[in-house]
Amino acid sequence: EKGGYEHFMLKEIHEQPKAIRDTLAGRIKDGLVDLSQEISLSAEELKRFDKIHFVACGTAYHAGLIGKSVVEKLARIPVEVDVASEYRYRDPIITPSTLVVVVSQSGETADTLAALREAQKAGAQVLGITNVVGSSVAREADEVLMTWAGPEIAVASTKAYTTQLIAIYLFGLYLARILETRSESELAEATEALLKLPKQAETLLEDPSAIRRFAGDIAQHEDLFFIGRGLDHAVVMEGSLKLKEISYIHSDAYAAGELKHGTLALIEEGIPVIALATQKAVYDKMVSNIIEVKARGAHVLGLGLEGDDELGKSVDEVITIPETLPLLTPVLSVIPLQLLAYYTSTARGLNVDKPRNLAKSVTVE
Ligand code: F6R
C-alpha cells in the first residue's frame, strides 16, 4: 500500500509531480486557464467582488498566505487571510461582494466549516478548495475547485498543500483573465510555467542526499530557525510547521527582515538556520539577513534557484530548485522542506506518519 516507500509521507511527497499534473489537467485550454466548466459565477458576478478572504487551518492556511500574493498580484483584488479558528471571532467585514475562499484538504475541518457557514450567513459567496469529493466543504460551498492529490494518509500534509497552491494559481489566473488585469501574453507565460512544474518537481525529487545530510545534523538540535522574505516567508512557515509536527524539534519561521527586531538575540554559535532565497525582488536584502545570522555563528542551509552562484558564498550548504516564475516558486521550494522534515523525523526514529497528539482530520473546534 505504501508503493515500496517506507512511509506514506515519503510516498506522498514523491506523488507530487503526478498530483500537480492531475490538478492542472482539463483546466487549461489554448494556453490559458479556463475554469468556466467548474465555476458557475459569470464574468459579471466575478467582477463584482471587491475583496477576498482566504480562511483555513494549518497547512491549508499557509496555502492561503500564498493565495493572498497570487490573487493580489494577478487580479488586483485586496485579500485577507485568516486562521479559521480566529476568523469568526474577530467580527470580519463580510458583505455580498466578498468572496470567501475556504481551503481544506479533508473538507471536514470543524473550524473551517464553521467559517464557511458564517460567511454564507453574512451573504458572501464561498469558494471551497478541497481534496475530498463529497466532503462537507464540497457539498456546502457555493463554488468548488477540487485538488486532485488523491488520498493523503500521512498526518503531515504534503501533496495536498502543493495542489492547493496549484488550485490557487489556476483561480488567480482565471480571475485575472476575466478581470483583464493582466495582458494575455503575461497570462500565457504564467500558464506555460505552471505546466512545467510537474517535470521540475520530478527533477527536484531525484537526489535528496544533501537534504538528508542536513537532516542528520539538525536531528541533534532542539531549536532552529527558518527565514525568508515575501513568498519565501510563507513557505518557511509551512516548512517550520512540518518539521515541528513530525520531528518534535522547535522552530520558528521569520520574515528575515524582522530578525533584528528581537529574534536575533536567540542566534548563537551552531544554531541551524534554513534560509530561503528564491525571490529575486528581495534577493540582496535576503543575503544581508543571511550574513546577519552567519556573523552570530549560525549554521546556514541556503535554498536558492539553480544557477545562483552567489548564495554559496554566504551560507554553509546550498540546495537549489529549478527556476520558475517568482510567483510559482513555493510549489518547488516547499519540497526540500518536506523532505527535510521527513528525514529529520526518521533520523530521530519517530513515527513519521502518525505523530503524537495529532489527528489527520480535526473535527472539533
Ligand atoms: C499539517 C496538517 C494540518 C492541516 C490542517 C487543516 O501538516 O496537515 O495543519 O493542514 O489540520 O486540515 P484540512 O486541510 O483537512 O482542513
Residues whose N, C-alpha, C, O or C-beta is under 5 A from the ligand:
A	BS01	F6R	C57 G58 T59 A60 V103 S104 Q105 S106 G107 T109 V155 A156 S157 K360 V362
